[in-house]
Amino acid sequence: MHASRNRTRALATIVGVPLAILAVVAAYFFVSWQVQAAPEQPAPMDHAAMTKKGVSCLFCHSDALKSPAAGIPSVEKCMGCHQTIKTDSPKIEEVAAYWHRQEPIPWARVNQLPRFVYFSHRVHVNAGLNCELCHGDVAQMQAAEPVTKMNMGWCLDCHEQQPDAGQLRDCVICHQ
């Protein structure tokens, strides 16, 4: 009877441990493939209102033209316009408070890639790809939010549709 109990325990361990590991891995991948919610921002930023006024993405995110990162606008960039435009708006007053305190606005990044991934906005923008391709229709969003899970498969799907797809399959393009 004692040997039978030991065999049952051994069998449960042989089957149970791999099943438990498989469940943990499956849960990790299920959660990691989900689009995350928009982060809480320290001040309101109505992207829809800006684009309705004709302000392009590249006006505020001008680093996208010349560097890997698109850049998050500084309080100076915001106040460059809002020292005279809509100064009586409660939303603008929140931004102006940072300006008067001489503090940067601690914006929270909406889209985050892992550190081991190299991505250049400059390369993509200069290739003629528009912001909406990756970031969705931000022009209709009051607050920017992630619209897709930016993972390797998603990037490769896009790279496969490009005229130079053969070159874009090289791992060092994104993993330098």
MDTraj code that builds the backbone (N, CA, C; nanometers):
import mdtraj as md
import numpy as np

residues = "MET HIS ALA SER ARG ASN ARG THR ARG ALA LEU ALA THR ILE VAL GLY VAL PRO LEU ALA ILE LEU ALA VAL VAL ALA ALA TYR PHE PHE VAL SER TRP GLN VAL GLN ALA ALA PRO GLU GLN PRO ALA PRO MET ASP HIS ALA ALA MET THR LYS LYS GLY VAL SER CYS LEU PHE CYS HIS SER ASP ALA LEU LYS SER PRO ALA ALA GLY ILE PRO SER VAL GLU LYS CYS MET GLY CYS HIS GLN THR ILE LYS THR ASP SER PRO LYS ILE GLU GLU VAL ALA ALA TYR TRP HIS ARG GLN GLU PRO ILE PRO TRP ALA ARG VAL ASN GLN LEU PRO ARG PHE VAL TYR PHE SER HIS ARG VAL HIS VAL ASN ALA GLY LEU ASN CYS GLU LEU CYS HIS GLY ASP VAL ALA GLN MET GLN ALA ALA GLU PRO VAL THR LYS MET ASN MET GLY TRP CYS LEU ASP CYS HIS GLU GLN GLN PRO ASP ALA GLY GLN LEU ARG ASP CYS VAL ILE CYS HIS GLN".split()
xyz = np.array([
    [0.0828, -0.1190, 0.0000],
    [0.0000, 0.0000, 0.0000],
    [0.0871, 0.1251, 0.0000],
    [0.1974, 0.1214, 0.0764],
    [0.2869, 0.2356, 0.0857],
    [0.3529, 0.2630, -0.0503],
    [0.3922, 0.1589, -0.1238],
    [0.4546, 0.1740, -0.2555],
    [0.3548, 0.2318, -0.3548],
    [0.2304, 0.1936, -0.3439],
    [0.1265, 0.2456, -0.4331],
    [0.1069, 0.3964, -0.4120],
    [0.1087, 0.4388, -0.2855],
    [0.0945, 0.5825, -0.2547],
    [0.2140, 0.6601, -0.3100],
    [0.3349, 0.6041, -0.2989],
    [0.4535, 0.6712, -0.3522],
    [0.4473, 0.6842, -0.5042],
    [0.3962, 0.5768, -0.5724],
    [0.3826, 0.5835, -0.7177],
    [0.2797, 0.6897, -0.7577],
    [0.1735, 0.6999, -0.6820],
    [0.0703, 0.8007, -0.7100],
    [0.1276, 0.9408, -0.6935],
    [0.2055, 0.9629, -0.5887],
    [0.2695, 1.0928, -0.5679],
    [0.3672, 1.1239, -0.6807],
    [0.4460, 1.0244, -0.7194],
    [0.5435, 1.0440, -0.8271],
    [0.4727, 1.0791, -0.9579],
    [0.3638, 1.0071, -0.9872],
    [0.2875, 1.0335, -1.1084],
    [0.2257, 1.1735, -1.1034],
    [0.1722, 1.2119, -0.9882],
    [0.1142, 1.3451, -0.9725],
    [0.2212, 1.4523, -0.9927],
    [0.3412, 1.4279, -0.9441],
    [0.4509, 1.5231, -0.9610],
    [0.4926, 1.5298, -1.1070],
    [0.5062, 1.4150, -1.1719],
    [0.5493, 1.4102, -1.3118],
    [0.4482, 1.4813, -1.4022],
    [0.3212, 1.4652, -1.3751],
    [0.2170, 1.5275, -1.4566],
    [0.1845, 1.6689, -1.4059],
    [0.1784, 1.6839, -1.2760],
    [0.1336, 1.8104, -1.2172],
    [0.2300, 1.9258, -1.2343],
    [0.3589, 1.9025, -1.2162],
    [0.4570, 2.0105, -1.2260],
    [0.4596, 2.0698, -1.3677],
    [0.4696, 1.9868, -1.4727],
    [0.4663, 2.0462, -1.6073],
    [0.3343, 2.1192, -1.6364],
    [0.2232, 2.0657, -1.5876],
    [0.0948, 2.1338, -1.6087],
    [0.0912, 2.2687, -1.5376],
    [0.1465, 2.2746, -1.4178],
    [0.1510, 2.4012, -1.3439],
    [0.2395, 2.5020, -1.4169],
    [0.3547, 2.4555, -1.4653],
    [0.4449, 2.5443, -1.5404],
    [0.3754, 2.5932, -1.6669],
    [0.3093, 2.5025, -1.7381],
    [0.2368, 2.5397, -1.8595],
    [0.1284, 2.6435, -1.8296],
    [0.0582, 2.6287, -1.7196],
    [-0.0459, 2.7246, -1.6819],
    [0.0124, 2.8619, -1.6530],
    [0.1256, 2.8669, -1.5848],
    [0.1906, 2.9950, -1.5541],
    [0.2389, 3.0620, -1.6830],
    [0.3019, 2.9851, -1.7710],
    [0.3503, 3.0405, -1.8981],
    [0.2331, 3.0903, -1.9825],
    [0.1256, 3.0122, -1.9912],
    [0.0081, 3.0530, -2.0687],
    [-0.0527, 3.1804, -2.0112],
    [-0.0623, 3.1908, -1.8810],
    [-0.1164, 3.3121, -1.8185],
    [-0.0281, 3.4320, -1.8477],
    [0.1040, 3.4134, -1.8421],
    [0.1970, 3.5227, -1.8719],
    [0.1755, 3.5731, -2.0141],
    [0.1712, 3.4799, -2.1104],
    [0.1550, 3.5219, -2.2493],
    [0.0172, 3.5826, -2.2734],
    [-0.0858, 3.5318, -2.2077],
    [-0.2191, 3.5898, -2.2243],
    [-0.2194, 3.7346, -2.1762],
    [-0.1622, 3.7612, -2.0607],
    [-0.1587, 3.8969, -2.0061],
    [-0.0647, 3.9845, -2.0876],
    [0.0506, 3.9331, -2.1278],
    [0.1485, 4.0157, -2.1989],
    [0.1023, 4.0525, -2.3393],
    [0.0083, 3.9806, -2.3948],
    [-0.0394, 4.0124, -2.5286],
    [-0.1590, 4.1057, -2.5262],
    [-0.2055, 4.1421, -2.4096],
    [-0.3202, 4.2317, -2.3989],
    [-0.2752, 4.3767, -2.4132],
    [-0.3571, 4.4579, -2.4771],
    [-0.3299, 4.6008, -2.4853],
    [-0.3568, 4.6592, -2.3471],
    [-0.2610, 4.7341, -2.2972],
    [-0.2727, 4.7913, -2.1635],
    [-0.3612, 4.9158, -2.1661],
    [-0.4170, 4.9493, -2.0524],
    [-0.4992, 5.0690, -2.0402],
    [-0.4110, 5.1935, -2.0480],
    [-0.4730, 5.3041, -2.0849],
    [-0.3999, 5.4306, -2.0902],
    [-0.3545, 5.4676, -1.9492],
    [-0.2318, 5.5150, -1.9377],
    [-0.1843, 5.5539, -1.8042],
    [-0.2491, 5.6852, -1.7598],
    [-0.2559, 5.7035, -1.6311],
    [-0.3038, 5.8302, -1.5744],
    [-0.2015, 5.9383, -1.6066],
    [-0.2488, 6.0516, -1.6559],
    [-0.1590, 6.1613, -1.6900],
    [-0.1700, 6.2716, -1.5844],
    [-0.0629, 6.3475, -1.5635],
    [-0.0617, 6.4509, -1.4594],
    [-0.1415, 6.5762, -1.4969],
    [-0.1680, 6.5931, -1.6261],
    [-0.2452, 6.7086, -1.6727],
    [-0.3243, 6.6630, -1.7951],
    [-0.4388, 6.7242, -1.8198],
    [-0.5180, 6.6827, -1.9360],
    [-0.4495, 6.7218, -2.0667],
    [-0.4581, 6.6350, -2.1657],
    [-0.4043, 6.6651, -2.2987],
    [-0.5041, 6.6118, -2.3999],
    [-0.5875, 6.7005, -2.4513],
    [-0.6935, 6.6629, -2.5449],
    [-0.6381, 6.6620, -2.6868],
    [-0.5942, 6.5449, -2.7319],
    [-0.5384, 6.5321, -2.8661],
    [-0.6417, 6.5667, -2.9726],
    [-0.7671, 6.5284, -2.9524],
    [-0.8717, 6.5568, -3.0509],
    [-0.8887, 6.7077, -3.0697],
    [-0.8869, 6.7828, -2.9606],
    [-0.9022, 6.9284, -2.9712],
    [-0.7844, 6.9897, -3.0463],
    [-0.6658, 6.9386, -3.0236],
    [-0.5472, 6.9927, -3.0909],
    [-0.5543, 6.9674, -3.2419],
    [-0.5883, 6.8453, -3.2808],
    [-0.5920, 6.8143, -3.4238],
    [-0.7073, 6.8860, -3.4932],
    [-0.8177, 6.9087, -3.4233],
    [-0.9279, 6.9858, -3.4832],
    [-0.8849, 7.1289, -3.5126],
    [-0.7869, 7.1777, -3.4399],
    [-0.7331, 7.3127, -3.4629],
    [-0.6205, 7.3112, -3.5666],
    [-0.5896, 7.1930, -3.6205],
    [-0.4883, 7.1840, -3.7249],
    [-0.3471, 7.1604, -3.6761],
    [-0.3301, 7.1284, -3.5495],
    [-0.1965, 7.1014, -3.4956],
    [-0.1603, 6.9559, -3.5302],
    [-0.0501, 6.9380, -3.6012],
    [-0.0098, 6.8028, -3.6412],
    [0.0656, 6.7337, -3.5276],
    [0.0731, 6.6026, -3.5353],
    [0.1482, 6.5240, -3.4371],
    [0.2915, 6.5749, -3.4269],
    [0.3505, 6.6053, -3.5435],
    [0.4917, 6.6411, -3.5487],
    [0.5209, 6.7796, -3.4928],
    [0.4204, 6.8618, -3.4722],
    [0.4465, 6.9907, -3.4090],
    [0.4886, 6.9690, -3.2639],
    [0.4134, 6.8884, -3.1927],
    [0.4446, 6.8627, -3.0513],
    [0.5503, 6.7537, -3.0350],
    [0.5505, 6.6577, -3.1250],
    [0.6437, 6.5447, -3.1174],
    [0.7478, 6.5583, -3.2287],
    [0.8113, 6.6733, -3.2363],
    [0.9031, 6.7051, -3.3461],
    [1.0294, 6.6197, -3.3461],
    [1.0655, 6.5594, -3.2358],
    [1.1845, 6.4741, -3.2333],
    [1.1679, 6.3514, -3.3235],
    [1.0431, 6.3168, -3.3572],
    [1.0193, 6.2010, -3.4434],
    [1.0842, 6.2173, -3.5800],
    [1.1078, 6.3412, -3.6209],
    [1.1711, 6.3674, -3.7507],
    [1.3220, 6.3494, -3.7493],
    [1.3822, 6.3566, -3.6314],
    [1.5280, 6.3609, -3.6275],
    [1.5935, 6.2660, -3.5285],
    [1.5149, 6.1901, -3.4543],
    [1.5764, 6.1015, -3.3556],
    [1.4940, 5.9742, -3.3403],
    [1.5489, 5.8735, -3.2742],
    [1.4733, 5.7506, -3.2537],
    [1.3435, 5.7714, -3.1750],
    [1.3464, 5.8589, -3.0747],
    [1.2274, 5.8816, -2.9912],
    [1.1470, 5.9985, -3.0460],
    [1.0152, 5.9879, -3.0392],
    [0.9291, 6.0967, -3.0860],
    [0.9355, 6.2144, -2.9898],
    [0.9646, 6.1853, -2.8650],
    [0.9728, 6.2907, -2.7646],
    [0.8365, 6.3226, -2.7046],
    [0.8396, 6.3542, -2.5788],
    [0.7192, 6.3979, -2.5085],
    [0.7341, 6.5483, -2.4918],
    [0.6343, 6.6254, -2.5337],
    [0.6487, 6.7708, -2.5312],
    [0.6806, 6.8251, -2.3921],
    [0.7667, 6.9237, -2.3917],
    [0.8027, 6.9892, -2.2663],
    [0.6959, 7.0917, -2.2306],
    [0.6987, 7.1349, -2.1057],
    [0.6057, 7.2396, -2.0633],
    [0.6328, 7.3674, -2.1419],
    [0.7577, 7.3897, -2.1801],
    [0.7914, 7.5066, -2.2620],
    [0.7225, 7.4996, -2.3977],
    [0.7190, 7.3804, -2.4566],
    [0.6525, 7.3618, -2.5860],
    [0.5035, 7.3940, -2.5730],
    [0.4411, 7.3426, -2.4689],
    [0.2980, 7.3678, -2.4468],
    [0.2713, 7.5165, -2.4277],
    [0.3518, 7.5769, -2.3424],
    [0.3285, 7.7176, -2.3087],
    [0.3721, 7.8129, -2.4200],
    [0.4501, 7.7635, -2.5152],
    [0.4840, 7.8449, -2.6308],
    [0.3591, 7.8944, -2.7017],
    [0.2567, 7.8136, -2.7032],
    [0.1273, 7.8530, -2.7613],
    [0.0308, 7.9019, -2.6537],
    [0.0278, 7.8307, -2.5422],
    [-0.0770, 7.8557, -2.4437],
    [-0.0499, 7.9722, -2.3483],
    [0.0551, 8.0481, -2.3731],
    [0.0690, 8.1751, -2.2998],
    [-0.0316, 8.2764, -2.3537],
    [-0.0779, 8.2513, -2.4768],
    [-0.1751, 8.3429, -2.5370],
    [-0.3037, 8.2737, -2.5816],
    [-0.3029, 8.1440, -2.6002],
    [-0.4205, 8.0717, -2.6493],
    [-0.4894, 7.9995, -2.5346],
    [-0.6194, 8.0264, -2.5181],
    [-0.7045, 7.9621, -2.4168],
    [-0.6462, 7.9709, -2.2755],
    [-0.5913, 8.0831, -2.2416],
    [-0.5263, 8.0990, -2.1110],
    [-0.6244, 8.0887, -1.9950],
    [-0.7533, 8.1095, -2.0210],
    [-0.8534, 8.1031, -1.9141],
    [-0.9144, 7.9636, -1.8987],
    [-0.8665, 7.8656, -1.9773],
    [-0.9164, 7.7290, -1.9685],
    [-0.8618, 7.6599, -1.8438],
    [-0.9479, 7.5948, -1.7663],
    [-0.8987, 7.5219, -1.6483],
    [-0.7913, 7.4169, -1.6840],
    [-0.8060, 7.3531, -1.8002],
    [-0.7064, 7.2533, -1.8426],
    [-0.5709, 7.3201, -1.8672],
    [-0.5748, 7.4340, -1.9327],
    [-0.4500, 7.5057, -1.9617],
    [-0.3916, 7.5620, -1.8327],
    [-0.4752, 7.6011, -1.7404],
    [-0.4261, 7.6512, -1.6118],
    [-0.3482, 7.5433, -1.5376],
    [-0.3892, 7.4157, -1.5524],
    [-0.3145, 7.3060, -1.4898],
    [-0.1742, 7.2961, -1.5499],
    [-0.1646, 7.3089, -1.6814],
    [-0.0344, 7.3046, -1.7487],
    [0.0478, 7.4272, -1.7097],
    [-0.0173, 7.5430, -1.7060],
    [0.0524, 7.6675, -1.6712],
    [0.1083, 7.6628, -1.5290],
    [0.0427, 7.5878, -1.4413],
    [0.0924, 7.5749, -1.3037],
    [0.2320, 7.5117, -1.3038],
    [0.2544, 7.4121, -1.3887],
    [0.3883, 7.3527, -1.4011],
    [0.4871, 7.4575, -1.4512],
    [0.4447, 7.5369, -1.5488],
    [0.5283, 7.6424, -1.6058],
    [0.5701, 7.7433, -1.4989],
    [0.4736, 7.7868, -1.4186],
    [0.5023, 7.8870, -1.3145],
    [0.5922, 7.8311, -1.2043],
    [0.5790, 7.7008, -1.1770],
    [0.6650, 7.6374, -1.0760],
    [0.8005, 7.5978, -1.1350],
    [0.8147, 7.6165, -1.2652],
    [0.9359, 7.5769, -1.3382],
    [0.9648, 7.4277, -1.3202],
    [0.8589, 7.3489, -1.3344],
    [0.8674, 7.2028, -1.3234],
    [0.8291, 7.1405, -1.4572],
    [0.8947, 7.0356, -1.4955],
    [0.8497, 6.9631, -1.6142],
    [0.7191, 6.8889, -1.5833],
    [0.6395, 6.8701, -1.6834],
    [0.5178, 6.7903, -1.6660],
    [0.5606, 6.6440, -1.6692],
    [0.5322, 6.5685, -1.5654],
    [0.5763, 6.4280, -1.5625],
    [0.4814, 6.3359, -1.6412],
    [0.4779, 6.3565, -1.7734],
    [0.3906, 6.2752, -1.8578],
    [0.4255, 6.1279, -1.8431],
    [0.3264, 6.0435, -1.8480],
    [0.3473, 5.8983, -1.8457],
    [0.3467, 5.8478, -1.9897],
    [0.4452, 5.7690, -2.0248],
    [0.4502, 5.7133, -2.1604],
    [0.3295, 5.6256, -2.1848],
    [0.2732, 5.6368, -2.3041],
    [0.1553, 5.5580, -2.3405],
    [0.1974, 5.4257, -2.4020],
    [0.2996, 5.4275, -2.4854],
    [0.3505, 5.3056, -2.5489],
    [0.4936, 5.2832, -2.5032],
    [0.5232, 5.1603, -2.4635],
    [0.6548, 5.1278, -2.4097],
    [0.7040, 4.9991, -2.4739],
    [0.8207, 5.0058, -2.5333],
    [0.8830, 4.8858, -2.5875],
    [0.9888, 4.8372, -2.4901],
    [1.0182, 4.7066, -2.4919],
    [1.1258, 4.6563, -2.4047],
    [1.2594, 4.7208, -2.4399],
    [1.3491, 4.7271, -2.3440],
    [1.4799, 4.7906, -2.3634],
    [1.5640, 4.7219, -2.4717],
    [1.5397, 4.5940, -2.4951],
    [1.6208, 4.5229, -2.5931],
    [1.5725, 4.5452, -2.7371],
    [1.4690, 4.6258, -2.7541],
    [1.4172, 4.6566, -2.8870],
    [1.4622, 4.7959, -2.9276],
    [1.5196, 4.8059, -3.0466],
    [1.5562, 4.9353, -3.1020],
    [1.4466, 4.9752, -3.2001],
    [1.3906, 5.0908, -3.1797],
    [1.2888, 5.1437, -3.2701],
    [1.3205, 5.2898, -3.2958],
    [1.3169, 5.3306, -3.4217],
    [1.3437, 5.4694, -3.4559],
    [1.2211, 5.5325, -3.5208],
    [1.1639, 5.6313, -3.4528],
    [1.0553, 5.7069, -3.5147],
    [1.1049, 5.7748, -3.6418],
    [1.2258, 5.8274, -3.6359],
    [1.2810, 5.8997, -3.7513],
    [1.2768, 5.8140, -3.8771],
    [1.3224, 5.6915, -3.8683],
    [1.3252, 5.6023, -3.9841],
    [1.1842, 5.5794, -4.0373],
    [1.0902, 5.5568, -3.9483],
    [0.9531, 5.5282, -3.9904],
    [0.8835, 5.6513, -4.0483],
    [0.8995, 5.7663, -3.9826],
    [0.8369, 5.8895, -4.0319],
    [0.8977, 5.9289, -4.1659],
    [1.0301, 5.9219, -4.1766],
    [1.0966, 5.9590, -4.3019],
    [1.0681, 5.8604, -4.4148],
    [1.0216, 5.7397, -4.3816],
    [0.9808, 5.6426, -4.4833],
    [0.8378, 5.6689, -4.5304],
    [0.7728, 5.7697, -4.4708],
    [0.6379, 5.8065, -4.5132],
    [0.5264, 5.7391, -4.4360],
    [0.5602, 5.6652, -4.3316],
    [0.4557, 5.6014, -4.2512],
    [0.3949, 5.7055, -4.1585],
    [0.2641, 5.7028, -4.1461],
    [0.2018, 5.8026, -4.0586],
    [0.1837, 5.7490, -3.9176],
    [0.1653, 5.8388, -3.8257],
    [0.1568, 5.8059, -3.6827],
    [0.0420, 5.7090, -3.6533],
    [-0.0702, 5.7262, -3.7242],
    [-0.1898, 5.6455, -3.6989],
    [-0.1664, 5.4970, -3.7231],
    [-0.0720, 5.4642, -3.8073],
    [-0.0441, 5.3247, -3.8384],
    [-0.0133, 5.2447, -3.7109],
    [0.0621, 5.3050, -3.6204],
    [0.0994, 5.2373, -3.4951],
    [0.0185, 5.2854, -3.3747],
    [-0.0162, 5.4131, -3.3751],
    [-0.0781, 5.4729, -3.2569],
    [-0.2287, 5.4872, -3.2660],
    [-0.2883, 5.4451, -3.3761],
    [-0.4323, 5.4567, -3.3923],
    [-0.4722, 5.6006, -3.4220],
    [-0.6004, 5.6243, -3.4256],
    [-0.6524, 5.7564, -3.4603],
    [-0.6513, 5.8469, -3.3376],
    [-0.5323, 5.8887, -3.2993],
    [-0.5149, 5.9741, -3.1819],
    [-0.5922, 6.1047, -3.1997],
    [-0.6128, 6.1449, -3.3246],
    [-0.6869, 6.2683, -3.3533],
    [-0.8299, 6.2630, -3.2997],
    [-0.8805, 6.1451, -3.2732],
    [-1.0155, 6.1305, -3.2189],
    [-1.0150, 6.1010, -3.0683],
    [-0.8974, 6.0951, -3.0087],
    [-0.8854, 6.0609, -2.8666],
    [-0.8692, 6.1862, -2.7816],
    [-0.9439, 6.1919, -2.6732],
    [-0.9186, 6.3009, -2.5794],
    [-0.7863, 6.2752, -2.5091],
    [-0.7676, 6.1538, -2.4623],
    [-0.6414, 6.1143, -2.3986],
    [-0.5813, 6.0015, -2.4814],
    [-0.4530, 6.0119, -2.5121],
    [-0.3868, 5.9073, -2.5903],
    [-0.3903, 5.7763, -2.5136],
    [-0.4159, 5.6708, -2.5865],
    [-0.4200, 5.5376, -2.5257],
    [-0.3597, 5.4371, -2.6226],
    [-0.3026, 5.3304, -2.5711],
    [-0.2472, 5.2298, -2.6612],
    [-0.3606, 5.1591, -2.7349],
    [-0.3399, 5.1332, -2.8641],
    [-0.4436, 5.0679, -2.9436],
    [-0.4037, 4.9289, -2.9892],
    [-0.2779, 4.8967, -2.9723],
    [-0.2310, 4.7649, -3.0121],
    [-0.1189, 4.7217, -2.9190],
    [-0.0996, 4.5929, -2.9097],
    [0.0139, 4.5403, -2.8343],
    [0.1314, 4.5365, -2.9299],
    [0.2252, 4.6246, -2.9087],
    [0.3401, 4.6362, -2.9981],
    [0.4410, 4.5278, -2.9631],
    [0.4223, 4.4108, -3.0242],
    [0.5134, 4.2997, -2.9994],
    [0.5829, 4.2605, -3.1288],
    [0.6718, 4.1674, -3.1218],
    [0.7539, 4.1310, -3.2363],
    [0.6699, 4.0824, -3.3548],
    [0.5702, 4.0022, -3.3300],
    [0.4851, 3.9522, -3.4379],
    [0.4129, 4.0646, -3.5099],
    [0.3662, 4.1610, -3.4335],
    [0.2954, 4.2757, -3.4912],
    [0.3905, 4.3565, -3.5794],
    [0.5122, 4.3805, -3.5317],
    [0.6116, 4.4545, -3.6111],
    [0.6482, 4.3770, -3.7374],
    [0.6718, 4.2458, -3.7230],
    [0.7101, 4.1650, -3.8388],
    [0.6000, 4.1603, -3.9433],
    [0.4742, 4.1573, -3.9010],
    [0.3625, 4.1602, -3.9960],
    [0.3698, 4.2853, -4.0826],
    [0.3997, 4.3985, -4.0204],
    [0.4121, 4.5236, -4.0956],
    [0.5362, 4.5210, -4.1842],
    [0.6482, 4.4741, -4.1316],
    [0.7719, 4.4689, -4.2089],
    [0.7544, 4.3820, -4.3341],
    [0.6772, 4.2748, -4.3238],
    [0.6547, 4.1853, -4.4381],
    [0.5783, 4.2548, -4.5508],
    [0.5053, 4.3602, -4.5195],
    [0.4264, 4.4322, -4.6206],
    [0.5052, 4.5439, -4.6888],
    [0.6291, 4.5665, -4.6475],
    [0.7085, 4.6759, -4.7020],
    [0.7862, 4.6305, -4.8267],
    [0.8158, 4.7242, -4.9162],
    [0.8896, 4.6889, -5.0387],
    [1.0258, 4.6249, -5.0102],
    [1.0904, 4.6633, -4.9013],
    [1.2226, 4.6073, -4.8668],
    [1.2106, 4.5030, -4.7556],
    [1.1066, 4.4209, -4.7647],
    [1.0770, 4.3223, -4.6599],
    [1.1949, 4.2296, -4.6314],
    [1.2700, 4.1930, -4.7346],
    [1.3846, 4.1036, -4.7142],
    [1.4854, 4.1615, -4.6171],
    [1.5173, 4.2888, -4.6312],
    [1.6114, 4.3546, -4.5399],
    [1.5506, 4.3681, -4.4009],
    [1.4213, 4.3912, -4.3945],
    [1.3568, 4.4160, -4.2650],
    [1.3369, 4.2893, -4.1819],
    [1.3693, 4.1746, -4.2390],
    [1.3632, 4.0485, -4.1631],
    [1.4900, 4.0265, -4.0822],
    [1.5941, 4.1032, -4.1079],
    [1.7216, 4.0884, -4.0375],
    [1.7026, 4.1293, -3.8909],
    [1.7370, 4.0414, -3.8014],
    [1.7160, 4.0646, -3.6574],
    [1.7801, 4.1935, -3.6071],
    [1.8977, 4.2295, -3.6637],
    [1.9686, 4.3465, -3.6125],
    [1.8979, 4.4783, -3.6463],
    [1.7976, 4.4743, -3.7306],
    [1.7188, 4.5948, -3.7586],
    [1.6540, 4.6444, -3.6291],
    [1.6008, 4.5527, -3.5512],
    [1.5302, 4.5897, -3.4265],
    [1.6060, 4.5521, -3.2995],
    [1.7014, 4.4649, -3.3121],
    [1.7757, 4.4166, -3.1952],
    [1.9243, 4.4471, -3.2165],
    [1.9630, 4.5725, -3.1928],
    [2.1001, 4.6165, -3.2201],
    [2.1924, 4.5939, -3.1034],
])
top = md.Topology()
chain = top.add_chain()
for i, resn in enumerate(residues, 1):
    res = top.add_residue(resn, chain, resSeq=i)
    for name in ("N", "CA", "C"):
        top.add_atom(name, md.element.get_by_symbol(name[0]), res)
traj = md.Trajectory(xyz[None], top)
